Amino acid sequence: MANLYPYIFSKDAKRQADFYAQALKGEVVNVQTFDQAPGSPPEIADKVMHLTLRIAGQTFFMADAVREPVHKGSNLNLVLEYKSEDEAREAFDGLSDGGNVLMPFEKVFWGAMFGRIEDQYGVTWQITTEHE
């Protein structure tokens, strides 16, 4: 058995994580900066080396991208499935702030509530309820 953790590289991981924590009622659990790593160059000392974020019982990792530029991608979506419609709608609305709704949050043919959003950081989320 293994655990799978999404790892998001960002231009500003702390700011992005704080947005997710607020929008999705989560919490930033741990932040480590490069100044904590021996031998790190001083110009990246205040950058996030590793951040742990907990949302809806899930763990996400994040870091500032210091070696490569961050590009928006379309090959990955993060999916959060909730037991209740109210929780799912609240998450959808929170992530919509400053983002782009790709598919409105509504009842879909397979019986769940479902919607897709590209958040203000370019990450695509699918918010859904459990299938009936």
PERAZI-V151602 format. One record per residue. N is the residue number from 1. RES is the residue in one small letter. PHI is phi in radians with two decimals (none if undefined). NEAR is the number of other ideal C-beta (glycine too) atoms within 12 Angstrom. Layout:
n->{N	N}
res->{RES	RES}
phi->{PHI	PHI}
near->{NEAR	NEAR}
//
This chain:
n->{1	2	3	4	5	6	7	8	9	10	11	12	13	14	15	16	17	18	19	20	21	22	23	24	25	26	27	28	29	30	31	32	33	34	35	36	37	38	39	40	41	42	43	44	45	46	47	48	49	50	51	52	53	54	55	56	57	58	59	60	61	62	63	64	65	66	67	68	69	70	71	72	73	74	75	76	77	78	79	80	81	82	83	84	85	86	87	88	89	90	91	92	93	94	95	96	97	98	99	100	101	102	103	104	105	106	107	108	109	110	111	112	113	114	115	116	117	118	119	120	121	122	123	124	125	126	127	128	129	130	131	132}
res->{m	a	n	l	y	p	y	i	f	s	k	d	a	k	r	q	a	d	f	y	a	q	a	l	k	g	e	v	v	n	v	q	t	f	d	q	a	p	g	s	p	p	e	i	a	d	k	v	m	h	l	t	l	r	i	a	g	q	t	f	f	m	a	d	a	v	r	e	p	v	h	k	g	s	n	l	n	l	v	l	e	y	k	s	e	d	e	a	r	e	a	f	d	g	l	s	d	g	g	n	v	l	m	p	f	e	k	v	f	w	g	a	m	f	g	r	i	e	d	q	y	g	v	t	w	q	i	t	t	e	h	e}
phi->{none	-2.28	-1.80	-1.96	-2.14	-1.09	-2.11	-1.82	-1.70	-2.40	-1.29	-2.62	-1.04	-1.12	-1.11	-1.13	-1.11	-1.09	-1.06	-1.10	-1.06	-1.27	-1.14	-2.02	0.99	-1.91	-2.63	-1.42	-1.61	-2.71	-2.34	-2.09	-1.84	-1.12	-1.15	-1.50	-1.71	-1.03	1.41	-1.23	-1.09	-1.07	-1.22	-2.03	-0.94	-1.58	-1.35	-1.35	-1.50	-2.77	-2.37	-1.98	-2.18	-2.01	-2.38	0.88	1.36	-1.91	-1.89	-2.10	-1.92	-2.51	-2.76	-1.30	-1.42	-1.86	-1.89	-2.35	-1.19	-1.58	-2.10	-1.18	-2.16	-2.11	-1.72	-2.55	-2.13	-1.72	-2.00	-2.03	-1.91	-1.96	-1.32	-1.98	-1.13	-1.08	-1.09	-1.12	-1.13	-1.11	-1.13	-1.04	-1.10	-1.10	-1.27	-1.20	-1.02	1.38	-1.86	-2.24	-1.30	-1.54	-2.60	-1.03	-1.36	-2.74	-1.18	-2.00	-1.05	-1.53	1.74	-1.71	-1.57	-2.70	-2.78	-2.19	-2.41	-1.76	-1.29	-1.12	-1.81	1.54	-1.58	-1.67	-2.06	-1.97	-1.93	-2.53	-1.84	-1.05	-1.20	-1.42}
near->{3	4	9	12	18	24	20	36	31	34	23	23	36	26	21	33	34	22	29	38	26	22	31	36	21	27	22	28	19	22	27	24	22	24	18	17	18	9	10	17	15	12	10	20	19	20	30	35	29	27	35	27	37	22	34	30	15	24	22	36	28	41	34	30	22	24	13	11	11	21	14	20	15	12	8	17	23	32	24	40	23	30	18	16	24	15	25	32	24	24	38	34	25	29	40	27	20	19	27	21	22	22	21	18	32	19	18	19	10	12	13	24	32	32	34	28	36	25	34	25	33	24	38	29	41	29	41	35	30	17	15	14}
//
